[in-house]
Amino acid sequence: MKHHVSLALILVAVGAQAASAQTLTPQQMHGRQILTQNCNICHLPQNPGSATYGPRLSKSSVNGDDNLMKEVIQNGLVKMPGWKYALKDTDISDIIAYVRTLPEPRPQRPGEAAERNNFPTGEKHYDQNA
């Protein structure tokens, strides 16, 4: 009986994953794969509600400007490496296509923004642990 329940849970999980993958185009699925391999650790929360090191990616990132997003991915920013030597233009376009499918993050509560912006290298983080 336990094996049947475990098998049923696995099938439900696989079915849910397949259903979500069916809504993405091949370009977006490829972008999701690249983003997961290279960008996930800084730009997507590792647990629901957890902070991210870099700005959280969503469909409104860089005000929806695909050209600006491409430039940032290629050349990087102060704390972000550029990827123009590691990723092809088509890879970057696929990442952007996938990011445009990501929902907006929930609004932050008062006081929450300062904590998130200082994680993990901000003064608040280190002052609490000193």
mmCIF file of the C-alpha atoms, coordinates in Angstrom:
data_MODEL
# 
_entry.id   MODEL 
# 
loop_
_atom_site.group_PDB 
_atom_site.id 
_atom_site.type_symbol 
_atom_site.label_atom_id 
_atom_site.label_alt_id 
_atom_site.label_comp_id 
_atom_site.label_asym_id 
_atom_site.label_entity_id 
_atom_site.label_seq_id 
_atom_site.pdbx_PDB_ins_code 
_atom_site.Cartn_x 
_atom_site.Cartn_y 
_atom_site.Cartn_z 
_atom_site.occupancy 
_atom_site.B_iso_or_equiv 
_atom_site.pdbx_formal_charge 
_atom_site.auth_seq_id 
_atom_site.auth_comp_id 
_atom_site.auth_asym_id 
_atom_site.auth_atom_id 
_atom_site.pdbx_PDB_model_num 
ATOM 1   C CA . MET A 1 1   ? 0.000  0.000  0.000   1.00 0.00 ? 1   MET A CA 1 
ATOM 2   C CA . LYS A 1 2   ? 2.823  2.405  0.884   1.00 0.00 ? 2   LYS A CA 1 
ATOM 3   C CA . HIS A 1 3   ? 4.417  1.762  -2.500  1.00 0.00 ? 3   HIS A CA 1 
ATOM 4   C CA . HIS A 1 4   ? 1.169  2.628  -4.289  1.00 0.00 ? 4   HIS A CA 1 
ATOM 5   C CA . VAL A 1 5   ? 0.893  5.940  -2.410  1.00 0.00 ? 5   VAL A CA 1 
ATOM 6   C CA . SER A 1 6   ? 4.536  6.798  -3.163  1.00 0.00 ? 6   SER A CA 1 
ATOM 7   C CA . LEU A 1 7   ? 4.079  5.951  -6.820  1.00 0.00 ? 7   LEU A CA 1 
ATOM 8   C CA . ALA A 1 8   ? 0.917  8.050  -6.986  1.00 0.00 ? 8   ALA A CA 1 
ATOM 9   C CA . LEU A 1 9   ? 2.710  11.043 -5.438  1.00 0.00 ? 9   LEU A CA 1 
ATOM 10  C CA . ILE A 1 10  ? 5.591  10.721 -7.888  1.00 0.00 ? 10  ILE A CA 1 
ATOM 11  C CA . LEU A 1 11  ? 3.201  10.546 -10.833 1.00 0.00 ? 11  LEU A CA 1 
ATOM 12  C CA . VAL A 1 12  ? 1.328  13.628 -9.616  1.00 0.00 ? 12  VAL A CA 1 
ATOM 13  C CA . ALA A 1 13  ? 4.610  15.550 -9.230  1.00 0.00 ? 13  ALA A CA 1 
ATOM 14  C CA . VAL A 1 14  ? 5.838  14.507 -12.677 1.00 0.00 ? 14  VAL A CA 1 
ATOM 15  C CA . GLY A 1 15  ? 2.473  15.380 -14.192 1.00 0.00 ? 15  GLY A CA 1 
ATOM 16  C CA . ALA A 1 16  ? 2.499  18.836 -12.605 1.00 0.00 ? 16  ALA A CA 1 
ATOM 17  C CA . GLN A 1 17  ? 6.029  19.447 -13.864 1.00 0.00 ? 17  GLN A CA 1 
ATOM 18  C CA . ALA A 1 18  ? 5.099  18.265 -17.357 1.00 0.00 ? 18  ALA A CA 1 
ATOM 19  C CA . ALA A 1 19  ? 2.010  20.484 -17.347 1.00 0.00 ? 19  ALA A CA 1 
ATOM 20  C CA . SER A 1 20  ? 4.068  23.559 -16.449 1.00 0.00 ? 20  SER A CA 1 
ATOM 21  C CA . ALA A 1 21  ? 6.666  22.686 -19.085 1.00 0.00 ? 21  ALA A CA 1 
ATOM 22  C CA . GLN A 1 22  ? 3.947  22.393 -21.736 1.00 0.00 ? 22  GLN A CA 1 
ATOM 23  C CA . THR A 1 23  ? 3.061  26.065 -21.324 1.00 0.00 ? 23  THR A CA 1 
ATOM 24  C CA . LEU A 1 24  ? 6.617  27.143 -22.255 1.00 0.00 ? 24  LEU A CA 1 
ATOM 25  C CA . THR A 1 25  ? 7.929  27.334 -25.788 1.00 0.00 ? 25  THR A CA 1 
ATOM 26  C CA . PRO A 1 26  ? 11.146 25.440 -26.631 1.00 0.00 ? 26  PRO A CA 1 
ATOM 27  C CA . GLN A 1 27  ? 12.983 28.786 -26.540 1.00 0.00 ? 27  GLN A CA 1 
ATOM 28  C CA . GLN A 1 28  ? 11.650 29.534 -23.046 1.00 0.00 ? 28  GLN A CA 1 
ATOM 29  C CA . MET A 1 29  ? 12.472 26.012 -21.804 1.00 0.00 ? 29  MET A CA 1 
ATOM 30  C CA . HIS A 1 30  ? 16.052 26.440 -23.031 1.00 0.00 ? 30  HIS A CA 1 
ATOM 31  C CA . GLY A 1 31  ? 16.199 29.842 -21.335 1.00 0.00 ? 31  GLY A CA 1 
ATOM 32  C CA . ARG A 1 32  ? 14.933 28.287 -18.098 1.00 0.00 ? 32  ARG A CA 1 
ATOM 33  C CA . GLN A 1 33  ? 17.680 25.659 -18.271 1.00 0.00 ? 33  GLN A CA 1 
ATOM 34  C CA . ILE A 1 34  ? 20.422 28.263 -18.792 1.00 0.00 ? 34  ILE A CA 1 
ATOM 35  C CA . LEU A 1 35  ? 18.997 30.547 -16.100 1.00 0.00 ? 35  LEU A CA 1 
ATOM 36  C CA . THR A 1 36  ? 18.835 27.664 -13.641 1.00 0.00 ? 36  THR A CA 1 
ATOM 37  C CA . GLN A 1 37  ? 22.452 26.720 -14.348 1.00 0.00 ? 37  GLN A CA 1 
ATOM 38  C CA . ASN A 1 38  ? 23.942 30.217 -14.273 1.00 0.00 ? 38  ASN A CA 1 
ATOM 39  C CA . CYS A 1 39  ? 21.656 32.826 -12.694 1.00 0.00 ? 39  CYS A CA 1 
ATOM 40  C CA . ASN A 1 40  ? 19.412 31.002 -10.234 1.00 0.00 ? 40  ASN A CA 1 
ATOM 41  C CA . ILE A 1 41  ? 21.646 31.304 -7.171  1.00 0.00 ? 41  ILE A CA 1 
ATOM 42  C CA . CYS A 1 42  ? 21.595 35.119 -7.214  1.00 0.00 ? 42  CYS A CA 1 
ATOM 43  C CA . HIS A 1 43  ? 18.353 36.059 -8.967  1.00 0.00 ? 43  HIS A CA 1 
ATOM 44  C CA . LEU A 1 44  ? 15.706 33.569 -7.888  1.00 0.00 ? 44  LEU A CA 1 
ATOM 45  C CA . PRO A 1 45  ? 14.727 32.741 -4.293  1.00 0.00 ? 45  PRO A CA 1 
ATOM 46  C CA . GLN A 1 46  ? 16.059 29.401 -3.098  1.00 0.00 ? 46  GLN A CA 1 
ATOM 47  C CA . ASN A 1 47  ? 13.039 28.978 -0.806  1.00 0.00 ? 47  ASN A CA 1 
ATOM 48  C CA . PRO A 1 48  ? 9.613  30.630 -0.970  1.00 0.00 ? 48  PRO A CA 1 
ATOM 49  C CA . GLY A 1 49  ? 9.894  34.111 0.514   1.00 0.00 ? 49  GLY A CA 1 
ATOM 50  C CA . SER A 1 50  ? 13.669 34.022 0.901   1.00 0.00 ? 50  SER A CA 1 
ATOM 51  C CA . ALA A 1 51  ? 15.906 36.908 -0.093  1.00 0.00 ? 51  ALA A CA 1 
ATOM 52  C CA . THR A 1 52  ? 17.951 37.006 -3.275  1.00 0.00 ? 52  THR A CA 1 
ATOM 53  C CA . TYR A 1 53  ? 21.469 38.364 -3.642  1.00 0.00 ? 53  TYR A CA 1 
ATOM 54  C CA . GLY A 1 54  ? 20.746 40.129 -6.931  1.00 0.00 ? 54  GLY A CA 1 
ATOM 55  C CA . PRO A 1 55  ? 17.481 41.663 -8.058  1.00 0.00 ? 55  PRO A CA 1 
ATOM 56  C CA . ARG A 1 56  ? 14.696 39.136 -8.352  1.00 0.00 ? 56  ARG A CA 1 
ATOM 57  C CA . LEU A 1 57  ? 13.911 38.409 -11.986 1.00 0.00 ? 57  LEU A CA 1 
ATOM 58  C CA . SER A 1 58  ? 10.385 38.742 -13.333 1.00 0.00 ? 58  SER A CA 1 
ATOM 59  C CA . LYS A 1 59  ? 8.537  39.820 -16.438 1.00 0.00 ? 59  LYS A CA 1 
ATOM 60  C CA . SER A 1 60  ? 9.010  43.481 -15.475 1.00 0.00 ? 60  SER A CA 1 
ATOM 61  C CA . SER A 1 61  ? 12.782 43.261 -14.886 1.00 0.00 ? 61  SER A CA 1 
ATOM 62  C CA . VAL A 1 62  ? 14.598 46.293 -16.322 1.00 0.00 ? 62  VAL A CA 1 
ATOM 63  C CA . ASN A 1 63  ? 11.158 47.790 -17.006 1.00 0.00 ? 63  ASN A CA 1 
ATOM 64  C CA . GLY A 1 64  ? 10.451 45.148 -19.638 1.00 0.00 ? 64  GLY A CA 1 
ATOM 65  C CA . ASP A 1 65  ? 13.266 46.444 -21.878 1.00 0.00 ? 65  ASP A CA 1 
ATOM 66  C CA . ASP A 1 66  ? 14.712 43.379 -23.637 1.00 0.00 ? 66  ASP A CA 1 
ATOM 67  C CA . ASN A 1 67  ? 17.604 45.337 -25.160 1.00 0.00 ? 67  ASN A CA 1 
ATOM 68  C CA . LEU A 1 68  ? 18.683 46.659 -21.762 1.00 0.00 ? 68  LEU A CA 1 
ATOM 69  C CA . MET A 1 69  ? 18.403 43.182 -20.240 1.00 0.00 ? 69  MET A CA 1 
ATOM 70  C CA . LYS A 1 70  ? 20.565 41.775 -23.041 1.00 0.00 ? 70  LYS A CA 1 
ATOM 71  C CA . GLU A 1 71  ? 23.184 44.468 -22.416 1.00 0.00 ? 71  GLU A CA 1 
ATOM 72  C CA . VAL A 1 72  ? 23.239 43.748 -18.681 1.00 0.00 ? 72  VAL A CA 1 
ATOM 73  C CA . ILE A 1 73  ? 23.564 39.991 -19.255 1.00 0.00 ? 73  ILE A CA 1 
ATOM 74  C CA . GLN A 1 74  ? 26.369 40.497 -21.769 1.00 0.00 ? 74  GLN A CA 1 
ATOM 75  C CA . ASN A 1 75  ? 28.384 43.138 -19.911 1.00 0.00 ? 75  ASN A CA 1 
ATOM 76  C CA . GLY A 1 76  ? 27.375 42.632 -16.299 1.00 0.00 ? 76  GLY A CA 1 
ATOM 77  C CA . LEU A 1 77  ? 27.110 45.239 -13.560 1.00 0.00 ? 77  LEU A CA 1 
ATOM 78  C CA . VAL A 1 78  ? 29.105 46.114 -10.472 1.00 0.00 ? 78  VAL A CA 1 
ATOM 79  C CA . LYS A 1 79  ? 28.492 42.808 -8.643  1.00 0.00 ? 79  LYS A CA 1 
ATOM 80  C CA . MET A 1 80  ? 27.338 40.756 -11.635 1.00 0.00 ? 80  MET A CA 1 
ATOM 81  C CA . PRO A 1 81  ? 29.710 39.175 -14.141 1.00 0.00 ? 81  PRO A CA 1 
ATOM 82  C CA . GLY A 1 82  ? 29.160 39.643 -17.849 1.00 0.00 ? 82  GLY A CA 1 
ATOM 83  C CA . TRP A 1 83  ? 28.279 36.539 -19.828 1.00 0.00 ? 83  TRP A CA 1 
ATOM 84  C CA . LYS A 1 84  ? 29.108 37.642 -23.401 1.00 0.00 ? 84  LYS A CA 1 
ATOM 85  C CA . TYR A 1 85  ? 32.035 35.214 -23.656 1.00 0.00 ? 85  TYR A CA 1 
ATOM 86  C CA . ALA A 1 86  ? 30.169 32.285 -22.101 1.00 0.00 ? 86  ALA A CA 1 
ATOM 87  C CA . LEU A 1 87  ? 26.727 32.574 -23.714 1.00 0.00 ? 87  LEU A CA 1 
ATOM 88  C CA . LYS A 1 88  ? 25.699 32.937 -27.344 1.00 0.00 ? 88  LYS A CA 1 
ATOM 89  C CA . ASP A 1 89  ? 23.268 35.661 -28.401 1.00 0.00 ? 89  ASP A CA 1 
ATOM 90  C CA . THR A 1 90  ? 20.581 33.005 -28.892 1.00 0.00 ? 90  THR A CA 1 
ATOM 91  C CA . ASP A 1 91  ? 21.163 31.750 -25.325 1.00 0.00 ? 91  ASP A CA 1 
ATOM 92  C CA . ILE A 1 92  ? 20.726 35.274 -23.973 1.00 0.00 ? 92  ILE A CA 1 
ATOM 93  C CA . SER A 1 93  ? 17.555 35.738 -26.051 1.00 0.00 ? 93  SER A CA 1 
ATOM 94  C CA . ASP A 1 94  ? 16.219 32.456 -24.650 1.00 0.00 ? 94  ASP A CA 1 
ATOM 95  C CA . ILE A 1 95  ? 16.933 33.594 -21.079 1.00 0.00 ? 95  ILE A CA 1 
ATOM 96  C CA . ILE A 1 96  ? 15.082 36.848 -21.709 1.00 0.00 ? 96  ILE A CA 1 
ATOM 97  C CA . ALA A 1 97  ? 12.142 34.966 -23.234 1.00 0.00 ? 97  ALA A CA 1 
ATOM 98  C CA . TYR A 1 98  ? 11.927 32.798 -20.099 1.00 0.00 ? 98  TYR A CA 1 
ATOM 99  C CA . VAL A 1 99  ? 12.304 35.718 -17.678 1.00 0.00 ? 99  VAL A CA 1 
ATOM 100 C CA . ARG A 1 100 ? 9.323  37.381 -19.374 1.00 0.00 ? 100 ARG A CA 1 
ATOM 101 C CA . THR A 1 101 ? 7.198  34.426 -18.197 1.00 0.00 ? 101 THR A CA 1 
ATOM 102 C CA . LEU A 1 102 ? 8.125  34.844 -14.507 1.00 0.00 ? 102 LEU A CA 1 
ATOM 103 C CA . PRO A 1 103 ? 5.441  36.444 -12.317 1.00 0.00 ? 103 PRO A CA 1 
ATOM 104 C CA . GLU A 1 104 ? 5.945  39.640 -10.389 1.00 0.00 ? 104 GLU A CA 1 
ATOM 105 C CA . PRO A 1 105 ? 7.291  39.119 -6.870  1.00 0.00 ? 105 PRO A CA 1 
ATOM 106 C CA . ARG A 1 106 ? 4.837  39.870 -4.098  1.00 0.00 ? 106 ARG A CA 1 
ATOM 107 C CA . PRO A 1 107 ? 5.026  43.415 -2.670  1.00 0.00 ? 107 PRO A CA 1 
ATOM 108 C CA . GLN A 1 108 ? 7.362  43.773 0.288   1.00 0.00 ? 108 GLN A CA 1 
ATOM 109 C CA . ARG A 1 109 ? 6.036  44.692 3.711   1.00 0.00 ? 109 ARG A CA 1 
ATOM 110 C CA . PRO A 1 110 ? 7.399  47.822 5.453   1.00 0.00 ? 110 PRO A CA 1 
ATOM 111 C CA . GLY A 1 111 ? 10.802 47.095 6.962   1.00 0.00 ? 111 GLY A CA 1 
ATOM 112 C CA . GLU A 1 112 ? 11.243 43.977 4.845   1.00 0.00 ? 112 GLU A CA 1 
ATOM 113 C CA . ALA A 1 113 ? 12.882 45.826 1.926   1.00 0.00 ? 113 ALA A CA 1 
ATOM 114 C CA . ALA A 1 114 ? 15.841 47.042 3.969   1.00 0.00 ? 114 ALA A CA 1 
ATOM 115 C CA . GLU A 1 115 ? 16.551 43.547 5.262   1.00 0.00 ? 115 GLU A CA 1 
ATOM 116 C CA . ARG A 1 116 ? 16.362 42.003 1.796   1.00 0.00 ? 116 ARG A CA 1 
ATOM 117 C CA . ASN A 1 117 ? 18.581 44.675 0.227   1.00 0.00 ? 117 ASN A CA 1 
ATOM 118 C CA . ASN A 1 118 ? 21.308 44.074 2.805   1.00 0.00 ? 118 ASN A CA 1 
ATOM 119 C CA . PHE A 1 119 ? 21.411 40.285 2.492   1.00 0.00 ? 119 PHE A CA 1 
ATOM 120 C CA . PRO A 1 120 ? 23.960 38.700 2.687   1.00 0.00 ? 120 PRO A CA 1 
ATOM 121 C CA . THR A 1 121 ? 26.737 41.301 2.652   1.00 0.00 ? 121 THR A CA 1 
ATOM 122 C CA . GLY A 1 122 ? 25.021 44.409 4.045   1.00 0.00 ? 122 GLY A CA 1 
ATOM 123 C CA . GLU A 1 123 ? 25.878 46.164 7.284   1.00 0.00 ? 123 GLU A CA 1 
ATOM 124 C CA . LYS A 1 124 ? 22.698 44.991 9.011   1.00 0.00 ? 124 LYS A CA 1 
ATOM 125 C CA . HIS A 1 125 ? 23.627 41.350 8.451   1.00 0.00 ? 125 HIS A CA 1 
ATOM 126 C CA . TYR A 1 126 ? 27.103 41.748 9.909   1.00 0.00 ? 126 TYR A CA 1 
ATOM 127 C CA . ASP A 1 127 ? 26.077 44.080 12.752  1.00 0.00 ? 127 ASP A CA 1 
ATOM 128 C CA . GLN A 1 128 ? 23.629 41.459 14.036  1.00 0.00 ? 128 GLN A CA 1 
ATOM 129 C CA . ASN A 1 129 ? 26.292 38.758 13.940  1.00 0.00 ? 129 ASN A CA 1 
ATOM 130 C CA . ALA A 1 130 ? 29.152 40.790 15.438  1.00 0.00 ? 130 ALA A CA 1 
# 
